[in-house]
Amino acid sequence: MKRIWPALVAAFAICLALAGCGKPKDPAEDFIGKWEVISISSDGEETSEKDLNLLKDLDLHVYLVLNENGMATLDVFGDGMDGTWSVSEKGKGSILLDGQEVPMVIKGGKLTLEQDRSSMTFKKLEDSEEAATSADAGHAATYFGGDTINDLDNPTEMDVLVANDDICTIKVTARGTYVGSPAFLFEITNKTDADFLVVNSTDDWAVNGAKRSATLYKTLKPQETLGSVAWFVQTGFDDDVNELTNVTGTIIICDANANNILGEYEFAL
């Protein structure tokens, strides 16, 4: 009996250790869920938390949804872009959107997408937060569906034609302040027979010769005319709209899935 007892104790300890270890955790589990953006950076210029909170107050959100089946959605202000995602090792993976693969990293409970000197950092929403955002999802899309001069603070009316062809008509109709940043109000008409997406090129906008980040994003239905605000975050001139001069950049029209470019239009004002 004295010889058997140590063996039984050792076997019991091994069983406890095995039970404690259990099945190894799938590294993909850390990624699955709905994530909300908390930081955006481009070429060293970071969107402030104050600006992001102002957008959230207007129900304008950026979400990343990673599903268990490997499907992904990047939702920007109510417009979704679908793709796929995968994990290479614990805390590291990638997402494929519109044919572009972007690395994903989880560190300190935050998920970051980073490519070409631009990055977006997200926090995962709890179940209660996710349910609340799903219930309100339609509101953001409705609000952002068509901007007017009433969405600008201290607006000045303008009438500048940017483009007019078989694809679209683009005009600048006002200048003012939007969520605390200098902004232009565009009037855009979709002349095609399909939905299209209006965005600004992210790497060539400048104000008074200095490179600046602009935000323009709008989906239009066939033959639809909508107003769309383009605002300049982290402009470097104390958010004074009077300094919004000598502005240059490129406006891009593409199909609704952002797969094909329909037209590119140089902006200079």
Backbone hydrogen bonds, N-H to C=O, Kabsch-Sander energy under -0.5 kcal/mol:
donor,donor_aa,acceptor,acceptor_aa,energy
5,W,1,M,-2.1
7,A,3,R,-0.8
8,L,4,I,-2.2
9,V,5,W,-2.3
10,A,6,P,-2.3
11,A,7,A,-2.4
12,F,8,L,-2.4
13,A,9,V,-2.0
14,I,10,A,-2.0
15,C,11,A,-2.2
16,L,12,F,-2.0
17,A,13,A,-2.1
18,L,14,I,-2.5
19,A,15,C,-2.5
20,G,16,L,-2.1
21,C,17,A,-1.9
22,G,18,L,-2.2
29,E,26,D,-1.9
30,D,27,P,-0.9
31,F,28,A,-1.3
32,I,28,A,-1.6
33,G,66,L,-2.4
35,W,64,L,-3.2
36,E,123,K,-3.0
37,V,62,V,-2.5
38,I,121,T,-3.4
39,S,121,T,-1.4
41,S,119,S,-2.7
42,S,45,E,-2.5
43,D,117,R,-2.4
44,G,117,R,-0.6
45,E,42,S,-2.2
46,E,44,G,-0.6
47,T,40,I,-3.2
52,L,48,S,-2.1
53,N,49,E,-2.4
54,L,50,K,-2.0
55,L,51,D,-2.0
56,K,52,L,-2.2
57,D,53,N,-2.1
58,L,54,L,-0.9
58,L,55,L,-0.7
59,D,56,K,-1.9
60,L,55,L,-2.8
61,H,59,D,-0.7
63,Y,75,D,-2.6
64,L,35,W,-2.6
65,V,73,T,-2.9
66,L,33,G,-2.7
66,L,64,L,-0.5
67,N,65,V,-0.6
67,N,71,M,-2.7
70,G,67,N,-1.6
72,A,83,G,-2.6
73,T,65,V,-2.0
74,L,81,M,-2.8
75,D,63,Y,-2.8
75,D,73,T,-0.7
76,V,74,L,-0.6
76,V,79,D,-2.8
77,F,61,H,-2.9
77,F,75,D,-0.6
79,D,76,V,-1.8
80,G,78,G,-0.6
81,M,74,L,-1.8
83,G,72,A,-2.6
84,T,96,L,-1.7
85,W,70,G,-2.2
86,S,94,S,-2.2
88,S,92,K,-1.7
89,E,92,K,-1.5
92,K,89,E,-2.4
93,G,104,M,-2.5
94,S,86,S,-2.3
95,I,102,V,-2.6
96,L,84,T,-3.3
97,L,95,I,-0.6
97,L,100,Q,-2.5
98,D,82,D,-0.6
100,Q,97,L,-2.2
101,E,99,G,-0.5
102,V,95,I,-3.0
102,V,100,Q,-0.5
104,M,93,G,-3.0
105,V,112,T,-1.8
106,I,91,G,-2.5
107,K,105,V,-0.5
107,K,110,K,-2.5
110,K,107,K,-1.4
111,L,122,F,-2.0
112,T,105,V,-2.7
113,L,120,M,-2.8
114,E,103,P,-1.1
115,Q,118,S,-2.8
118,S,115,Q,-1.5
119,S,41,S,-2.6
120,M,113,L,-2.4
121,T,39,S,-2.7
122,F,111,L,-3.3
123,K,36,E,-2.5
124,K,109,G,-0.6
125,L,34,K,-3.0
130,E,126,E,-2.7
131,A,127,D,-2.1
132,A,128,S,-1.7
133,T,129,E,-2.3
134,S,130,E,-2.1
135,A,131,A,-1.8
136,D,132,A,-1.4
137,A,134,S,-0.8
139,H,136,D,-1.1
140,A,136,D,-1.0
141,A,137,A,-1.1
142,T,138,G,-1.9
143,Y,139,H,-2.6
144,F,140,A,-2.4
145,G,142,T,-1.0
146,G,143,Y,-0.8
147,D,227,G,-2.7
151,D,148,T,-2.0
152,L,149,I,-1.4
153,D,177,T,-3.0
156,T,175,R,-2.7
158,M,173,T,-2.8
160,V,172,V,-2.1
162,V,160,V,-0.5
162,V,170,I,-3.0
163,A,170,I,-1.7
165,D,168,C,-2.5
169,T,189,T,-1.3
170,I,163,A,-2.6
171,K,187,E,-2.2
172,V,160,V,-2.9
173,T,171,K,-0.6
173,T,185,L,-3.0
174,A,185,L,-1.1
175,R,156,T,-2.0
176,G,183,A,-2.3
177,T,153,D,-2.1
178,Y,181,S,-3.4
181,S,178,Y,-2.2
183,A,176,G,-2.7
184,F,230,A,-2.5
185,L,174,A,-2.6
186,F,184,F,-0.6
186,F,228,S,-3.0
187,E,171,K,-2.6
188,I,186,F,-0.5
188,I,226,L,-2.9
189,T,169,T,-2.3
190,N,224,E,-2.7
191,K,167,I,-2.4
191,K,189,T,-0.7
192,T,167,I,-0.5
196,F,220,L,-2.3
197,L,254,C,-3.1
198,V,218,K,-3.5
199,V,197,L,-0.5
199,V,252,I,-2.4
200,N,216,L,-1.0
201,S,250,T,-2.8
206,A,248,T,-2.4
207,V,210,A,-2.8
208,N,245,T,-0.9
208,N,246,N,-1.4
209,G,246,N,-0.6
210,A,207,V,-2.0
212,R,205,W,-2.2
213,S,233,V,-0.6
215,T,231,W,-1.7
218,K,198,V,-2.1
220,L,196,F,-2.7
223,Q,190,N,-1.4
223,Q,192,T,-0.6
224,E,221,K,-2.0
226,L,188,I,-2.4
228,S,186,F,-2.6
230,A,184,F,-2.7
231,W,215,T,-1.3
231,W,229,V,-0.5
232,F,182,P,-2.6
233,V,213,S,-0.9
233,V,231,W,-0.6
240,D,237,F,-1.7
241,V,239,D,-0.7
243,E,240,D,-1.9
244,L,241,V,-1.7
245,T,243,E,-2.3
246,N,269,L,-0.5
248,T,206,A,-2.1
249,G,267,F,-1.9
251,I,265,Y,-3.0
252,I,199,V,-3.2
253,I,263,G,-3.1
254,C,197,L,-2.4
254,C,252,I,-0.5
255,D,260,N,-2.2
256,A,195,D,-0.9
258,A,255,D,-2.5
262,L,253,I,-2.9
263,G,253,I,-1.9
265,Y,251,I,-2.9
267,F,249,G,-3.3
269,L,247,V,-2.4
